Amino acid sequence: MSAPTRSRQTLEIDWTLCDGHGLCAALLPRAIGRDEWGFPVIDQAAVARQPAADVKRAISCCPVLALRLTRTAKS
């Protein structure tokens, strides 16, 4: 019998849409930093520790809808 497969959510950026507005970093400062050009840098471990409602709020507030959550299988 195989062990159940767990899934985790990963916050992803659609780089074709992201303009580096920085709103996501302002809403999730412990999980998203900014590089020298103002684009987001995501710490996935820190995202996992954030309340789901806060992550969803950052996704919905992105002015160009460049953020999304995806599920990945984790064994």
N, C-alpha and C positions, 0 to 999 in steps of 0.2 A: 504494500500500500504506500503510495507516495504522499509526501507531506503537502499540506495545502499551500498553494501559491498565494503569497501576499502581493499587494500592489502598493506602490507609492506614487504620489503625485509630484511632478516636476514642473516648476515654473519656467516657461520658455518665452523667448523673445523672437518675434518675427522681424528680422533685421531689415527686411525690405520695407517695413512700415515705420520702424522706430526712428524718431527724429531727435531723440535725446532731450525731451522736454524736462525730465527729471521728477515728474510727479510720482512715479512709482517709488523712487528713492526717498522722496519726502514722506510718503505714506508708510513705507516699510524700511525705516533707516537702519534697523538691525540686520536686515536680510539683503538689502540692495544698496550697493555703493555706486559711485560714478567714476568713470575713468577720466583721464585728462581732457577728453573732448566732451565730457558731459553725458556719455552714454552709460547705461546701466551695466553693473557687474553684479551678478546674482550669486549669493552664497546659499546653495541648495540646502545645506544642513540647517542654516538659520531660518530659511523659509519653512522648513518642516516644523520648527518650534513656534512659529507664529500662529495665532488663532486663525482658523480657516476663514472666518468672516473678514478679517483684515486683509488677507491675501485676495479674496474675491473682490473686496472693495477696490484694492489697487488695480486689479484687472479691469474692472468696470469703469474706473476713472481715467484710464489711459486715453488721452485725447485722440490717438490714432489707432486704438485697439490692437496694439502690438504685443500684448501679453496674453498668454493662455496657459492653462493647466493641462498636462497630459499625464495619463496613467502609464506606468511602466511596471512590468512584472518583476517581482523580487523574490528570489527563491530562498 
